[in-house]
C-alpha cells in the first residue's frame, strides 16, 4: 500500500495499479458488487497520530480493502524485484517511533542485566544499544547494522536521553554508528539477551500458556551468512521461548536437542517437522525432559510409517480440504 501511495503522490507519470480504502469501526461493509472486485487486506494496528511523529493507541482499528485497477497489479507490487517502470519510485518507508520515554526506560532496566563485553565505553552503554535494537524490532524497522544506525538517528533527544546515552560536548545525545552496531552483534552475549527478551515478553504479555503446543521451526535469514535459526514458540499465542543458531556445518537435529535442555518442557506437547523424526529425539523428549511429542512421518521412512498404520487408528476425516465449501465456516 505504501508503494501505491508513492506512485500516486510522488510520481504521477506512473500508472496507478491499485486503490485502497479504510473503513472505521461500525461502517457499512462494501456491497456484494464491490466485494467481488475488492480484497480484504487486514485491520490496522489501531494507532492515531496526536502530533508529528507521535502516535497513541486508540484500539479502534480500521478495516482495509484494496481493489486492482489493472490485471496482476497485486502480484507486481508483491514481487521481490519491481519491474523497471515501478522501481524508479521505490522508497523505504520510515518506521514510526511510537514508544514513550517511560516505556524506553523500562526496557533499559531489563537490558542492564546483560554484561558488557567492553572494558570501557564513552557514549553508548550496552543496554542503550540493545534497547535500540528492540525498538527497531517492535517498530518493524530493518535490523541490519546500517538500518539500525539510520533508525537510531530518527529518535528524539528525549528518547535518546531515556536510553542512557551520554551527552556530548554540545549537550546533545548522539547515537551509535554502523560499526558500533556491527561490534555489538558480533560480541554480545546472545544467551543473556534472550533471557532479557523473554522477561520483557512476560512483563508485557504475561507468561507463556503451559497448555499450548510448543513448535520448533528453523528459518534461514534472507540476507544472512547461510546459517539458519531454530526457534521455539507456543501456538497459537506465539510466545517466544528461545532459539539457537544452526551453523552451516551441522543441521537442526543436534541443535534442537541442545535447545531442549534450555527450555521447561515437563508435561508439554512438542512439535517438530519430519527432519526431527528420529528415535533419539523422541527418547530425549520423553525420558529426559518429560514431554510428549508430535512428529511428522513422510514416505522416506516406510518402516516407521507402516508401524504407525498398524498401531494407530486412522482418525475420521471431518472435512476435505479440496471441497469447495471447506473454508466456508
C-alpha positions in Angstrom: 0.0 0.0 0.0 2.9 2.4 0.7 4.2 1.7 -2.8 0.9 2.6 -4.3 0.7 5.9 -2.5 4.1 6.8 -3.7 3.0 6.1 -7.2 0.1 8.4 -6.8 1.6 11.2 -4.9 5.2 11.4 -5.9 5.3 10.1 -9.5 2.1 10.9 -11.3 3.6 9.6 -14.6 3.4 6.0 -13.3 0.2 4.3 -13.9 -1.9 3.7 -10.7 -2.1 0.0 -10.0 -4.4 -0.5 -7.0 -6.6 1.7 -4.9 -7.4 1.2 -1.2 -9.9 2.4 1.4 -10.1 2.0 5.2 -13.5 1.6 7.0 -13.9 2.8 10.5 -15.5 0.5 13.2 -19.2 0.4 12.6 -19.0 1.5 9.0 -21.1 -0.4 6.4 -19.2 -3.1 4.5 -18.8 -2.9 0.7 -21.8 -4.1 -1.3 -21.8 -7.5 -2.9 -20.9 -5.9 -6.2 -17.8 -4.3 -4.7 -16.9 -7.4 -2.7 -16.3 -9.2 -6.0 -13.6 -6.8 -7.0 -12.3 -5.7 -3.6 -9.9 -7.7 -1.5 -9.9 -7.5 2.3 -6.3 -7.0 3.4 -6.3 -6.7 7.2 -7.1 -4.5 10.1 -4.9 -1.5 11.0 -3.0 -1.6 14.3 -5.3 0.9 15.9 -2.9 3.9 16.3 -3.8 7.5 15.8 -1.4 10.4 15.3 -1.5 13.1 18.0 1.3 15.2 16.9 4.2 15.0 14.4 5.9 11.6 14.7 4.0 10.6 17.8 1.2 8.1 17.8 -1.2 6.9 20.5 -3.0 3.6 20.5 -6.8 4.1 20.4 -7.9 0.4 20.0 -10.3 1.3 17.1 -8.7 -0.4 14.1 -10.0 0.2 10.7 -10.6 -2.5 8.1 -8.5 -2.1 5.0 -9.7 -3.1 1.5 -7.9 -2.8 -1.9 -9.0 -3.1 -5.5 -6.8 -3.9 -8.5 -7.1 -1.3 -11.3 -5.2 -3.5 -13.8 -4.5 -7.2 -14.3 -2.0 -8.8 -11.8 -1.4 -5.5 -10.0 -1.0 -7.0 -6.6 1.4 -9.6 -7.9 3.5 -6.9 -9.5 3.7 -4.9 -6.3 4.5 -8.0 -4.1 7.4 -9.1 -6.3 10.8 -9.1 -4.6 12.2 -7.1 -7.5 9.9 -4.5 -9.0 9.6 -4.0 -12.8 11.7 -1.2 -14.3 8.6 1.1 -14.6 7.9 0.8 -10.9 11.4 0.6 -9.5 12.0 4.3 -10.1 9.5 5.2 -7.4 10.6 2.6 -4.8 11.4 4.1 -1.5 11.9 2.8 2.0 9.1 3.7 4.4 10.4 5.3 7.6 9.2 3.3 10.6 7.2 5.3 13.2 8.9 5.5 16.7 5.9 5.3 18.9 7.4 4.4 22.3 7.3 6.8 25.1 10.2 7.8 27.4 8.7 5.8 30.3 8.4 2.7 28.1 12.0 3.1 26.9 13.3 3.4 30.5 11.5 0.2 31.5 13.2 -1.7 28.6 16.6 -0.2 29.6 16.3 -1.6 33.1 15.9 -5.1 31.8 18.9 -4.9 29.5 21.2 -3.7 32.3 21.4 -7.4 33.3 23.4 -8.2 30.1 27.2 -8.0 30.8 29.1 -5.5 28.7 31.9 -7.1 26.5 33.9 -3.8 26.6 36.3 -2.7 29.3 35.1 0.9 29.0 32.8 3.0 26.8 32.4 6.7 26.0 28.9 7.4 24.9 26.8 4.3 24.5 26.1 1.8 27.3 25.4 -1.7 26.1 21.9 -1.5 27.4 21.1 1.6 25.3 22.2 -0.2 22.1 20.3 -3.3 22.9 17.2 -1.2 23.6 17.6 0.5 20.2 17.7 -3.0 18.6 14.5 -4.0 20.4 12.7 -0.7 19.5 13.7 -1.2 15.8 12.2 -4.7 16.0 8.9 -3.5 17.6 8.6 -0.7 15.1 9.1 -3.0 12.1 12.4 -1.4 11.0 15.1 -3.4 9.2 17.7 -4.7 11.6 21.0 -4.7 9.6 23.8 -2.6 11.1 23.3 0.3 8.6 19.5 0.2 9.1 19.9 0.3 12.9 22.1 3.4 12.7 19.5 5.0 10.5 16.7 4.1 12.8 18.7 5.5 15.8 19.1 8.8 14.1 15.3 9.2 14.0 15.0 9.0 17.8 14.3 12.3 19.5 16.7 13.8 22.1 14.3 12.8 24.9 14.2 9.2 23.7 18.0 9.2 23.4 18.3 10.5 27.0 15.9 7.8 28.2 18.2 5.2 26.6 21.0 6.3 28.9 23.2 7.7 26.2 25.8 10.2 27.5 25.6 13.8 26.1 28.5 15.2 24.0 30.3 18.5 24.4 27.4 20.3 22.7 25.0 18.8 25.3 23.4 16.7 22.6 22.7 13.0 22.8 24.4 11.2 19.8 23.6 7.8 18.5 25.7 4.7 17.7 27.1 4.4 14.1 27.1 1.4 11.8 30.5 0.0 13.0 29.3 0.2 16.6 26.3 -1.9 15.9 28.4 -4.3 14.0 30.7 -4.9 17.0 27.6 -5.2 19.2 26.0 -8.0 17.1 29.3 -9.9 16.9 30.3 -9.9 20.6 27.2 -9.5 22.8 26.2 -12.5 25.0 23.3 -13.8 22.9 22.1 -16.1 25.7 21.8 -13.2 28.2 19.9 -11.1 25.6 17.5 -14.0 25.0 16.8 -14.2 28.8 16.0 -10.4 28.9 13.7 -10.6 25.8 11.7 -13.5 27.4 11.5 -11.4 30.6 10.2 -8.4 28.7 7.7 -10.5 26.9 6.4 -12.0 30.1 6.0 -8.5 31.6 4.1 -7.3 28.6 2.1 -10.3 27.6 2.1 -12.5 30.7 3.7 -16.0 31.0 3.5 -18.4 28.0 0.4 -20.6 28.3 1.5 -24.0 29.5 -1.3 -25.9 27.9 -0.4 -24.8 24.4 1.7 -26.7 21.8 5.4 -25.8 21.5 6.6 -25.7 17.9 10.3 -25.9 16.9 10.9 -24.4 13.5 14.0 -23.4 11.6 14.3 -20.4 9.3 17.1 -19.1 7.2 17.6 -15.3 7.2 17.0 -13.7 3.8 20.3 -11.8 3.8 22.4 -14.0 6.1 25.7 -15.9 6.1 24.0 -19.2 5.3 23.4 -20.2 8.9 19.7 -20.7 10.0 17.9 -20.1 13.3 15.9 -22.7 15.1 13.2 -21.1 17.3 10.7 -22.4 19.8 7.3 -20.7 20.1 3.9 -21.6 21.6 0.9 -22.0 19.3 -1.4 -20.2 18.8 -0.3 -17.4 21.2 3.2 -17.1 19.5 5.1 -16.7 22.8 8.8 -16.8 22.1 10.6 -19.4 24.2 14.1 -19.5 22.8 16.3 -20.0 19.7 19.7 -21.3 18.6 21.9 -20.8 15.6 22.3 -23.7 13.2 25.7 -23.4 11.6 26.4 -24.4 8.0 28.5 -27.4 9.0 25.7 -29.0 11.0 21.9 -29.4 10.9 18.9 -28.8 13.1 18.8 -32.2 14.8 21.6 -31.8 17.3 20.9 -28.1 17.8 17.2 -29.0 18.7 18.3 -31.5 21.3 20.6 -28.9 22.9 17.8 -26.3 22.8 15.5 -28.8 24.7 17.9 -28.5 27.7 17.4 -24.8 28.0 13.6 -24.9 28.0 11.0 -26.1 30.5 9.3 -29.0 28.6 7.9 -31.0 31.5 4.3 -32.1 30.7 4.3 -30.1 27.4 3.4 -31.3 23.8 6.3 -30.5 21.4 6.0 -30.5 17.6 8.8 -30.7 15.1 8.9 -31.3 11.4 9.8 -34.5 9.6 13.6 -33.8 9.8 13.4 -34.5 13.5 11.5 -37.7 13.3 14.4 -39.6 14.9 14.3 -42.2 17.7 17.0 -40.3 19.7 15.0 -37.1 19.5 11.8 -38.8 20.7 13.6 -40.5 23.6 15.2 -37.3 24.7 11.8 -35.5 24.8 10.1 -38.3 26.8 12.8 -39.7 29.1 15.0 -36.7 29.7 12.5 -33.8 29.6 9.1 -35.4 30.4 7.4 -34.1 27.3 5.2 -35.6 24.7 6.0 -35.3 21.0 4.1 -34.7 17.8 6.4 -35.7 14.8 5.7 -35.9 11.1 6.4 -39.1 9.2 6.8 -38.9 5.4 7.2 -41.5 2.7 11.0 -41.7 3.1 10.5 -43.6 6.4 8.5 -46.5 5.1 9.1 -48.8 8.2 8.0 -46.2 10.7 5.0 -45.3 8.6 4.0 -48.9 8.3 4.2 -49.4 12.1 2.1 -46.3 12.7 -0.6 -47.5 10.3 -0.7 -50.9 12.2 -0.8 -49.5 15.7 -2.7 -46.2 15.3 -6.3 -46.0 14.2 -6.7 -43.5 11.3 -8.9 -40.6 12.6 -12.2 -39.9 10.9 -11.9 -37.2 8.3 -14.2 -34.3 9.3 -13.8 -32.4 6.0 -11.8 -32.5 2.8 -9.6 -29.5 2.0 -10.3 -30.0 -1.6 -14.0 -29.4 -1.2 -15.4 -26.1 -2.4 -17.0 -25.4 1.0 -14.0 -26.5 3.1 -13.4 -23.0 4.4 -16.9 -21.7 4.4 -17.3 -21.8 8.2 
